[in-house]
């Protein structure tokens, strides 16, 4: 694998991606977008990865697209090229959502613009109590509906909050984000990664096939009517009732020991 423009490591089934441009608030470049989208696609099919964390180095999570590398450069490109870029940014978010393994955002600092949407696309979010999230697109003359934000955010916090945050573009502090259900845990800045790792470890050690099916159904049922969702869940649960992990749970219960799940 060629040198990556961000940190990547995997340990005992937990993959950690670290955005690594701390002097630029981990702002994204064309290359970082492309390689991140590809990485999340590959992890979707990797038996090694059972859970994933994405975080940032330095004081911030991600400040969005780099002003010079992306915003200025796009003024020199034609409409076809700009559309190709915006489709690529959406591809990254779709690959995070379609990755069957749980993805946790460890928000060590500011998550703005595209950084906010990357965090939103994750399944769980741990946020520093000093951090803020900014869906700031409208403040720079762009639609707040970017990279799937207008589809995802109302489903997480409701239409009212989503409308407020996407239209006004104001920063959302950790307390507000937690109360609205946008983040899972709020901790001190030096505890963010540790807390995310604890959650990731719990997920990686658990029944990952069950986690995968849960995420698939959460995604799929958003566009289903209720009867279709009931049927989808019935079929999915029947399959998992026949899976090895569920049998392992039963055998462990009968023998009075902790189960050892294999993701099968």
N, C-alpha and C positions, 0 to 999 in steps of 0.2 A: 504493500500500500504506500503510495506517495505521501510525502510529508503533509500532514494536515494543518490547516490554519487555525486550529483550536486544539485544546488538550483532549485526549481520549484515553481512557484506561478501563479495564474490566477486572473485577476481583470477585471471585465466588458468585458469579452470576449477576453482579451489579455493575452496569456500565455507567461511567461518569464522563460527561462532556463538559469541558470548561472553556467558555468563550475567553479568549486570551489576547485582548488588546486593551489592557488597563489604562493606558495613557489616553485612549479614545473612548473611554467608558464602554469598552467592548463593542463599539459600533460595528455594524455588519458591512462587509464588502461584497461585490459580486461573487468573488470566489467563496467567501464564507457561506453565503446563501446556498450556492450550488453544492458545496461539499456537505453542508448540514442536511440538505434535502436528501442527498444520496446516502448519507450515513443512517438516517432514520429509516430509509427504505431497506437498506441492508440488514439493520438490526431486526427488522420485522421477521426475517427468515433465518435468524441466527439462533441455534439451540443454546449457545453460550449465554445469551442475554436473557435474564429472567425479570429484570427491572432496570430502569434507567433514571439517572439524575442529570439535569442540565443546570449549570450555574455559571457565574462569572468570576473572573479574577479581579483583584483590587477592590475598589469601593463600590462598584456598580455591577448590576446584572447585565443589562444591555441597553444602550442609549438609542437603539434603532439603526436606521441606515446611515452610513458615513456621509456627511454633508459634501465632502470633496469627492470621494471615490464614487458615490452613487448619485446623489442629488445633482451636483454640478455636471457630472458626466452624462446624465440622462437628457439634459438640454441639448446635447450635441447628437442625439440619436433620433431616428425617425419613429413614427407612430408604431410601425410593425415591431421594431426593436424594443420599444417601451412596453408594448403589450407582452412580448416574450419575457421581459423582466418581471412584470407584475404577475404573470402566470407562474413563473418560477417561485416567487415569494409565496404564492398560494399553495404551490406544490409542497413546500416545506411544511406548512401547517397541516395539510392533508396527510402527509406522511407521518407526522406526530400522532394525529388522531387515529390513523389506520394501523399504527404499530400495535400489535396485540398485547404487548407487555405494558405494565403501568409506567408512566413517565411522571417524574416529580420535578417541579421547578424549585430550586433553592435560591430564593431572591435575596441575595446578600446586600443589595442596594437598588438604586433606581432601575426600573424597567419601563422604558418609554418607547412609544411608537411600535415598531416591529417587535421590539423586546417585550412589550406588554402583550402583544398577540401571541408570541411564542409561549409566554407564561400561561396565557389563557388556554392555549391548546393542550397543555399538559393536564394530566388527570388530577393531580394534587399539587398544592403550592404551599411552601413554607416561606414565610416572609420575615425579614428583620424588622424590629419595631421602629427603626429609624428610616426605613425604605419608603418609597412612594411608587405608585404605578400611574403612568400617564398615557392615556389613549389620545395623543395630542394631534392627530392628523388634521382635524378641523382648524386648529390654531395656525397651521402652515398652509392653509388654502387647499387642503385635500379632503376627500370624503372620509368620514369616520368609519365608513364601511370598507375596511381594507383587510385583505388576507383572511377573510372569513370572520372578522370581528363582529359584524352585525348579525351573523348567524349564531355564533357561539355565545356571545356575552348575554343576550336576553335569556338564553337557556340556563345560564349559571346564576344570574342575579335578578332576572325579570326585566320586562320591557321598560318600565319606568326608570330604573337605575341605569340601564344600558343607554337609553335615550339621553339622559343627563350627561353621562360620562363621554359618550361619543360625540355629542353636539358641542358641549362646552370645552372638552379637552383638558379639564383641570386635573391636578394631581390628586390621587386617592391615597390617603395615609393608611398605615397598617391596620389601625383600629377600625376604620370605616370599611376597609376591604374585608376584614374578618367578620364584622357584623353583617355584611351583605352576603356572605358566603363565598366570596371570591377566593379567599385563602383558607387553608386548613388549619395552620398553626402560625402564631406570631411569637417569635423568640428574640433574644438578644442577638446582635449581629454576629458575634463570635460563636453562636450556637446553631446558626442556620444550616450549615452543611452537616453538622453532627446529627441534627434532628432529621434532616432529609435522608441521611444514611441509615438511621434507625428504622425509618418507615420503609425504605427500599429493602433493607435486610429482611424485615418482617415479610414483605411481599415476595421477595426472591426465595425465601425458605418455605413459602406457603404453596398451595395448589395452583400452580401457574396456568394450567389448562382452564381451571375455573375462572381465574382472573381474565384470561384471554377471551373466554366466551362472554363474561360479564361486559367487557369493554366493547366487544362486537355488538352485543344487544343494546347497550346504551347508545351507540352510534346509530344502529339500524332502526331502532324503534322511534327515533325522533321524527321519522317521515311516515310512520305507520299509523293506521287507525287502531283503536283499542282491541278489537277482535283479532286483528292480524298480529298485534303484539302478544296477546295471550297465546295464540297458536305457536308463534315463534319461540316463546319461552317454554312451552310444553315440549316441543321437539328438542330444543337445546338441553333442557333438564333431563329428558329421557336418555340422551346420549351420555351426559355426564354421570347419570346413575349407573351406567355400564362401564365407566372409565376406571382405570386402575387406581387413581388417587382416591376416589370415593371408597373403593374396596379397602384401600390401605387405612383410611380413616376408621372403617368399621372394625378391621382386624386389630388395629391399635387400641381402639376402645374396648374390645373384648378381652384383650391381653393386658390392659391397664398400663399402656405405655404411650409415649408421644408418637404421632404419625410421622413418617418420613416420606414426604411427597416427592414425586419424580416429574410432575408435569405431564402425566400420561393418563 
